[in-house]
């Protein structure tokens, strides 16, 4: 032990500098760890000094007990020696004096014997004897102070979080409720001897999650940029539509066709921008709903596990402490009964010893009158007394040791009983604190989950709005490209007719060896080239239309699932084309009637020409025969021939 204390002192001198704690005044640069080590060193030194003092007291007590016992036994030995000598009056007086002194020494021995320092206060033996499962280190000490610092930090964090963040308003009630529960936890901790760190660690993930959710930006903010882009593109499409209408009204069909393609390109861009809004909403749903909801579930599951662990640990400690307390009380009752019986037995034994000594004294007095006859008996009685005194000294030592052991045990019971009761009280307070923390965590997680559900509904509503907006964009885009496709197909039909007419003209020219057959052949090739280009354009438009329908698929599915009634743009285009076809049929009937009128006009004109020719021939027949001349003609033929021309001109003029 002394070598161990010396090593501790050398270690302390090596660890602490001369200008530090032991030289008066603490160095301000020492860290908290150094201060803690210094406190442990001070405690170790005080315990070492206490042990040294106890050892010194035990040594002195042992010397005192041995001195008292030796004096008593030495006197008895002297008496025994005198008993063996010749009994004279002087010896009798000496023996009487020694008897008196023996009584005083026996009383001093009985009153002065002490084994408090010689009998070690063995806590380990008492713990084992009382069946104590919990060690001293596991029990809560009365000098342990409550440490609510971590829960106070949680309360300060909750108070600072109130009203902070773009989405903080739905969680103000949860924060207020959490502050109220934390105040209750702090009140419970103040009446305990526990540290609040384990409950603060359980609540830490919830505080982080609550702070992140409260600082999340509103759903509308993520759509500001895309909505501005869509509005700008719709404005451009509207301007393009006005330019297209103006070009069509002025008959600039080439320009109108180019504007058609430009408008389709803008509509495609607007469609992609609207789809981008859906992508932004999907991302916002993932960031603002799915990930936080997953974190809520993980946080709640982890908190439930931690709370269950804390409750199990404290319940286990409580049950062990209650069992130890029960065992301690049982052992105390048993030891009290044993002490009562031992005290009663020692009292009876002492009375018996006093009675024996008294009888011994009386018999010695009688022996002095019969000294000669009873010398041997006196010697044996002296021996008996000597042995009885030795026996009594041993019994006295045993009883004193037992009394000290009993007092030590009572002291241990009082201390350990307080520790167990304090531990049980703190376990009960820990259960209540844990239940309060669990209530706060459950309410916080439920509030966050409800908020996430509201966010999900807002996102779904925004999605439906965007899908409806995309429906309008798709309708405009699909009807525009459908209009252009319809016109391209009509144009292609006209080209087919022109190609067929050119082919027929070429065949007629080839049959008559007309040189114009080459012109008709070149015209036919040019028309075929235009038809192929037109066919490619129609194919491209048809592919774009199919791509638009494919793009519209998710929006169509979402609107149907949402129960929104709408008319599909494909059906609208079919109805529009059917209406155009009906109008074209009406136009065709009107043109047919006009062609019939033109045929009647041509027949009337031919009849007029026939009548004009017939009239002219009849007038020539009525004229006299012409005179002979050198040229075989008459000067008046020309005037006669001119008559039909003037007649034809006048008739044609009147017809017109």
SVG drawing of the C-alpha trace seen along z (x, -y; Angstrom):
<svg xmlns="http://www.w3.org/2000/svg" viewBox="-80 -46 88 78">
<polyline fill="none" stroke="black" stroke-width="0.4" points="0.0,0.0 2.8,-2.5 4.7,-1.7 1.4,-2.3 0.9,-5.6 4.5,-6.6 4.1,-5.7 0.9,-7.8 2.8,-10.8 5.6,-10.4 3.1,-10.2 1.4,-13.3 4.7,-15.2 5.6,-14.1 2.1,-15.0 1.7,-18.4 4.3,-21.2 5.7,-23.0 3.8,-26.2 0.4,-24.4 -2.1,-23.2 0.2,-22.2 2.2,-25.4 -0.7,-27.6 -3.0,-28.9 -4.2,-27.0 -2.6,-27.7 -5.3,-29.3 -4.1,-27.4 -5.0,-24.0 -7.7,-22.3 -10.9,-20.8 -9.4,-17.3 -6.4,-18.4 -8.6,-19.9 -10.6,-16.6 -7.4,-14.6 -6.3,-17.0 -9.6,-16.4 -9.1,-12.6 -5.6,-13.1 -6.9,-15.1 -9.5,-12.4 -6.8,-9.7 -4.5,-11.5 -7.3,-12.1 -8.2,-8.4 -4.5,-7.5 -4.3,-9.7 -7.5,-8.3 -6.1,-4.7 -2.9,-5.7 -4.7,-7.2 -7.0,-4.1 -3.9,-1.8 -2.3,-3.9 -5.4,-3.8 -5.7,0.0 -2.1,0.5 -2.6,-1.5 -5.9,0.2 -4.3,3.6 -1.4,2.7 -3.9,1.4 -6.0,4.5 -2.9,6.8 -1.6,4.7 -4.9,5.0 -5.2,8.7 -1.5,9.2 -1.9,7.4 -5.0,9.5 -3.3,12.8 0.0,11.8 -1.9,11.1 -3.6,14.5 -0.3,16.2 1.1,14.5 -1.9,15.6 -1.4,19.2 2.3,19.0 1.4,17.9 -1.2,20.6 1.6,23.1 3.7,21.5 3.3,21.9 0.2,20.2 1.0,17.7 -0.8,14.7 1.3,12.5 0.5,14.6 -3.2,14.4 -3.1,10.6 -1.2,10.4 -3.7,12.7 -6.6,10.6 -5.0,7.5 -4.4,9.3 -8.0,10.4 -9.1,6.8 -6.8,5.7 -7.9,8.5 -11.5,7.3 -10.4,3.8 -8.3,5.1 -11.2,7.3 -13.5,4.4 -11.0,2.2 -10.5,5.0 -14.2,5.4 -14.7,1.7 -11.6,0.9 -11.5,3.7 -12.2,2.4 -12.0,4.1 -13.4,1.3 -10.0,0.7 -8.9,4.3 -12.1,5.5 -12.1,4.4 -15.3,2.9 -15.6,5.5 -18.2,4.2 -17.5,7.0 -18.3,9.7 -21.5,7.9 -22.6,7.5 -22.0,11.2 -23.7,12.2 -26.7,10.1 -27.0,11.5 -26.5,8.0 -26.4,8.2 -25.8,4.5 -22.3,3.1 -21.7,-0.1 -20.6,-1.8 -24.0,-1.0 -25.9,-2.7 -26.7,-6.4 -24.9,-8.3 -26.7,-10.9 -23.9,-13.4 -24.5,-13.0 -26.0,-16.2 -28.6,-16.3 -27.3,-17.4 -30.1,-18.9 -27.7,-20.8 -28.4,-18.7 -32.2,-19.0 -31.9,-22.7 -30.0,-23.0 -32.9,-21.1 -35.4,-23.5 -33.3,-26.5 -33.1,-25.0 -36.9,-24.6 -37.5,-28.1 -35.1,-29.5 -36.8,-27.4 -40.3,-28.9 -41.3,-31.0 -38.0,-30.5 -38.2,-29.2 -40.5,-29.5 -42.6,-26.6 -42.5,-27.2 -46.1,-28.2 -47.6,-24.6 -45.1,-23.5 -45.4,-26.4 -48.0,-24.3 -45.6,-21.3 -42.7,-23.5 -44.8,-25.0 -45.9,-21.6 -42.3,-20.4 -41.2,-23.3 -43.9,-22.5 -42.8,-18.9 -39.2,-19.8 -40.0,-22.1 -41.7,-19.1 -38.7,-17.0 -36.4,-19.6 -38.6,-19.7 -38.4,-15.9 -34.6,-16.0 -34.2,-18.6 -35.7,-16.2 -33.4,-13.3 -29.7,-12.6 -29.5,-11.7 -27.8,-13.0 -30.0,-14.2 -27.6,-13.3 -29.3,-10.0 -32.8,-11.7 -31.2,-14.6 -29.5,-12.1 -32.8,-10.5 -34.4,-13.8 -31.5,-15.1 -32.5,-13.5 -36.0,-14.9 -34.7,-18.4 -32.5,-18.2 -35.4,-16.9 -37.9,-19.5 -35.4,-22.3 -34.9,-21.1 -38.6,-20.8 -39.4,-24.2 -36.8,-25.8 -38.1,-24.1 -39.2,-26.6 -42.9,-26.7 -44.0,-24.6 -44.9,-27.7 -41.3,-28.9 -40.0,-26.0 -42.4,-26.9 -41.6,-30.7 -38.9,-30.3 -40.6,-27.7 -43.9,-29.5 -42.3,-32.7 -40.7,-30.8 -44.0,-29.3 -45.8,-32.7 -43.1,-34.2 -43.3,-31.3 -47.1,-31.5 -46.8,-35.2 -44.4,-34.4 -46.9,-31.8 -49.7,-34.3 -47.6,-36.8 -46.7,-34.0 -50.4,-33.1 -51.3,-36.7 -48.5,-36.9 -49.8,-33.6 -53.3,-34.9 -52.1,-38.1 -50.0,-36.2 -53.0,-34.0 -55.3,-36.9 -52.8,-38.6 -52.4,-35.4 -48.7,-34.8 -49.0,-31.1 -45.2,-30.4 -44.7,-32.8 -47.7,-31.3 -46.2,-27.8 -42.9,-29.0 -44.7,-30.6 -46.5,-27.3 -43.2,-25.5 -42.0,-28.3 -45.2,-28.1 -44.9,-24.3 -41.3,-24.7 -42.4,-27.3 -45.3,-25.0 -42.8,-22.1 -40.6,-24.4 -43.6,-25.4 -44.5,-21.7 -41.0,-20.9 -41.1,-23.8 -44.4,-22.5 -42.9,-19.0 -40.0,-20.7 -42.5,-22.0 -43.6,-18.4 -40.0,-17.4 -39.5,-20.3 -42.6,-19.2 -41.4,-15.6 -38.0,-16.7 -39.8,-19.0 -42.0,-16.1 -39.0,-13.9 -37.2,-16.6 -40.2,-18.1 -42.3,-14.9 -40.7,-11.5 -37.2,-12.1 -38.6,-14.0 -41.3,-11.3 -38.7,-8.6 -36.5,-10.5 -39.6,-10.9 -40.2,-7.1 -36.5,-6.4 -36.4,-9.0 -39.5,-7.6 -38.3,-4.0 -34.9,-5.0 -36.5,-7.0 -38.8,-4.1 -35.8,-1.7 -33.8,-4.1 -36.7,-4.8 -37.4,-1.1 -33.7,-0.6 -33.8,-3.3 -36.9,-2.0 -35.6,1.6 -32.3,0.5 -33.9,-1.6 -36.6,1.1 -33.8,3.7 -31.9,1.5 -35.1,0.8 -35.9,4.6 -32.4,5.4 -32.4,2.6 -35.8,3.7 -34.5,7.3 -31.3,6.2 -33.4,4.0 -35.6,7.0 -32.5,9.2 -30.9,6.5 -34.0,6.2 -34.3,10.0 -30.6,10.3 -31.0,7.4 -33.9,9.2 -31.8,12.4 -28.7,10.6 -30.9,8.7 -32.2,12.0 -28.7,13.5 -27.4,10.5 -30.3,10.7 -29.6,14.4 -25.8,13.7 -26.3,10.8 -28.6,12.9 -26.2,15.8 -23.2,13.5 -25.2,12.0 -26.1,15.4 -22.5,16.5 -21.3,13.4 -23.7,14.0 -22.5,17.5 -18.9,16.3 -19.7,13.8 -21.4,16.5 -18.4,18.8 -16.0,16.1 -18.1,15.3 -18.3,18.9 -14.6,19.2 -14.0,16.3 -16.2,17.9 -14.4,21.2 -11.0,19.5 -12.2,17.8 -13.2,21.2 -9.9,22.7 -7.9,20.2 -9.5,21.8 -8.6,25.2 -5.3,24.3 -3.4,27.3 -6.1,29.7 -7.2,28.0 -3.9,26.7 -4.1,28.9 -7.7,27.9 -6.7,24.3 -4.1,24.8 -6.6,26.5 -9.0,23.7 -6.3,21.2 -5.7,23.1 -9.4,23.1 -9.6,19.4 -6.7,18.9 -8.3,21.0 -11.7,19.3 -10.1,15.9 -8.5,16.9 -11.8,18.3 -13.6,15.2 -11.0,13.0 -11.5,15.0 -15.2,14.8 -15.0,11.1 -12.8,10.6 -15.3,12.6 -18.2,10.7 -16.5,7.3 -15.6,8.4 -19.2,9.5 -20.5,6.1 -18.2,4.2 -19.1,6.4 -22.8,5.9 -22.3,2.1 -20.4,2.2 -23.2,4.2 -25.9,1.7 -23.9,-1.2 -23.6,0.7 -27.3,1.4 -28.2,-2.2 -25.8,-3.5 -26.7,-0.8 -30.4,-1.1 -30.3,-4.8 -28.4,-4.1 -30.9,-1.5 -33.9,-3.7 -32.4,-6.6 -31.6,-4.4 -35.3,-3.2 -36.5,-6.7 -34.3,-7.9 -35.4,-4.9 -39.1,-5.8 -38.2,-9.4 -36.3,-8.1 -39.4,-6.2 -41.6,-9.3 -38.9,-11.4 -38.7,-8.8 -42.4,-8.7 -42.5,-12.5 -39.7,-12.5 -41.5,-9.7 -44.7,-11.8 -42.8,-14.8 -41.1,-12.7 -44.3,-11.0 -46.2,-14.3 -43.4,-15.9 -43.1,-13.1 -46.9,-13.0 -47.0,-16.7 -44.2,-16.5 -46.0,-13.5 -49.3,-15.5 -47.4,-18.4 -45.8,-16.1 -49.3,-14.8 -50.4,-18.3 -47.4,-19.0 -48.2,-15.9 -51.7,-17.2 -50.4,-20.6 -47.9,-19.0 -50.7,-16.8 -52.9,-19.8 -50.0,-21.7 -49.4,-18.7 -53.0,-18.6 -52.8,-22.4 -49.6,-21.8 -51.2,-18.8 -54.2,-20.9 -51.9,-23.7 -50.0,-21.1 -53.3,-19.8 -54.0,-23.3 -50.5,-23.6 -50.8,-20.1 -54.2,-20.9 -52.9,-24.1 -49.7,-22.3 -51.5,-19.2 -54.3,-21.2 -51.7,-23.4 -49.6,-20.6 -52.9,-18.8 -54.0,-21.8 -50.7,-21.9 -50.8,-18.2 -54.3,-18.4 -53.3,-21.2 -50.2,-19.3 -52.3,-16.2 -54.7,-18.3 -51.7,-19.9 -50.4,-16.4 -53.8,-15.4 -53.6,-18.3 -50.0,-17.3 -51.3,-13.8 -53.9,-15.3 -51.4,-17.5 -49.0,-14.5 -51.9,-12.4 -52.8,-15.3 -49.2,-15.7 -48.9,-12.0 -52.0,-12.0 -50.8,-15.1 -47.4,-13.3 -49.1,-10.2 -51.2,-12.2 -48.1,-14.1 -46.2,-10.9 -49.0,-9.4 -48.9,-12.4 -45.1,-13.0 -45.8,-16.3 -42.5,-18.1 -44.3,-19.2 -44.0,-15.6 -40.6,-16.6 -42.0,-19.6 -44.8,-17.4 -42.1,-14.8 -40.0,-17.5 -43.1,-18.9 -44.0,-15.4 -40.5,-14.9 -40.7,-18.2 -44.1,-17.4 -42.9,-14.0 -39.9,-15.7 -42.3,-18.1 -44.6,-15.2 -41.7,-13.3 -40.6,-16.4 -44.2,-16.9 -44.5,-13.2 -41.4,-13.6 -42.8,-16.7 -46.1,-14.9 -44.2,-11.9 -42.2,-14.3 -45.5,-16.0 -47.1,-12.6 -44.0,-11.5 -44.2,-14.8 -47.9,-14.3 -47.3,-10.7 -44.5,-12.1 -46.8,-14.7 -49.4,-12.0 -46.7,-10.0 -45.6,-13.0 -49.3,-13.6 -49.6,-10.1 -48.6,-10.7 -50.7,-13.9 -53.7,-12.0 -53.3,-9.3 -52.9,-11.8 -56.0,-13.7 -58.1,-10.5 -56.9,-9.3 -57.8,-12.7 -61.3,-12.5 -60.9,-15.5 -63.3,-15.6 -61.7,-16.8 -62.0,-16.2 -58.9,-14.6 -57.2,-16.9 -57.0,-13.9 -60.8,-13.7 -61.1,-17.5 -58.7,-17.3 -60.8,-14.4 -64.0,-16.4 -62.3,-19.5 -61.0,-17.5 -64.5,-15.9 -66.0,-19.4 -63.5,-20.5 -64.2,-17.5 -67.9,-18.3 -67.2,-21.9 -65.0,-20.7 -67.8,-18.4 -70.1,-21.4 -67.5,-23.5 -67.1,-20.6 -70.8,-20.5 -70.9,-24.2 -67.9,-24.0 -69.6,-21.1 -72.7,-23.2 -70.5,-26.1 -68.8,-23.7 -72.2,-22.6 -73.1,-26.2 -69.9,-26.8 -70.6,-23.7 -74.0,-25.1 -72.4,-28.4 -69.9,-26.7 -72.7,-24.8 -74.7,-28.0 -71.5,-29.7 -71.0,-26.8 -74.6,-27.0 -74.2,-30.8 -71.0,-30.1 -72.9,-27.5 -75.7,-29.9 -73.3,-32.6 -71.6,-30.3 -74.8,-29.2 -76.0,-32.8 -72.8,-33.8 -73.1,-30.9 -76.7,-31.7 -75.8,-35.4 -73.0,-34.2 -75.4,-32.0 -77.7,-35.0 -75.0,-37.2 -74.5,-37.3 -71.6,-35.6 -68.5,-37.6 -66.9,-39.1 -63.8,-37.6 -60.6,-39.5 -56.9,-38.9 -56.7,-37.6 -60.0,-35.7 -61.5,-37.8 -63.9,-40.6 -63.2,-43.9 -66.5,-43.4 -65.4,-39.8 -63.5,-41.4 -66.5,-43.5 -68.7,-40.5 -66.3,-38.4 -66.0,-41.1 -69.7,-40.9 -69.6,-37.7 -66.8,-39.0 -68.7,-42.1 -71.8,-39.9 -69.8,-37.6 -68.3,-40.5 -71.6,-42.1 -73.2,-38.9 -70.4,-38.1 -70.5,-41.6 -74.2,-41.4 -73.8,-37.9 -71.2,-39.1"/>
</svg>
